Amino acid sequence: MPHEFTKEAEQILDKEYKVLDKGFVRLVDYMGGDKRIVESARVSYGKGTKSVREDQGLINYLMSHHHTSPFEQVIFTFHCKMPIFIARQWIRHRTARLNEISGRYSVMANEFYVPAKEQISIQSKTNRQGRDNTNVPTELQEKVLNILTSSNKSCYDSYQDMLSDDITRELARINLPLSLYTQWYWQIDMHNLFHFLRLRMDYHAQWEIQQYGKVMAEMVKAVAPMAYKSFETHSLNAVTFSGKELQALKDKFSGKEHNLKGIFKIEYEKKIEKILTQT
């Protein structure tokens, strides 16, 4: 089939969508959309005679039965700007192609992420890698902001001092903090992008990376609305249970206490929480 254009996607192409205080996401390019998925699944030539309703049904079938290869036919290229600590989480998704700005060749910009006051939280007592919802006193929030701001300034001033002394950029950069902003071009197929979004839009993910996921999700929706709708139904808002977790559910309905312990108990309770808080 010929190159597929989506009106909604063309309208947002190359537009900069702000994320956090200084970050952004741009949809640089895309290849394919809903039609590419269904035509790939049918292995047919030309437009075919199937209706939009049938196309949505086929996409739902593919998504719900984990037939992933047709979704891999759709490709996205993003230009993203994010703090380095978010980039280090992001890079764990090794199913994409990327090119990042290099501090060996370029002088890094004096741009650091400073969280909004309301995002400063204490450590969760139940989630080792998450935040607690307890209100933090204003004095403590301001203390943290002062520490972050002064540390960023001190590190960048030292970086500039080394550069002015003609110290090589590849060494001068090593004292820069994780709050420094970096940029990259990131290309990924739809199947693996959906996996990224399912993990990074989850409410257990770090709040900052959730914001990038939400912006990118809207871009995917513009390119392939039927596929994104199916993703929301069958993956993003779905919950799957292991054999042990299913037994715990049976025990619950029978009025019994489950005997899950450790990580099994934690994961089970997370899934129940997701069901109860689903909107």
ABEGO torsion letter per residue (X at the ends): XBBBBBAAAAAABGBBBBBEAABBBBBABBBEBAAAAAAAAAGBBEAEABBAAAAAAAAAAAAAAGBAAAAAABBBBBBBBBBAAAAAAAAABAABBBBBBBAAABBBBBBBBBBBAAABBBBBAABAABBBABBBBAAAAAAAAAAAAAAAAAAAAAAAAAAAAGBBAAAAAAABBAABBBBBBBBBBAAAAAAAAAAAABAABBAAAAAAAAAAAAAAAAABAAAAAAAAAAAAABBBBBAAAAAAAAAAAAGBBBABBEAAAAAAAAAAAAAAABX
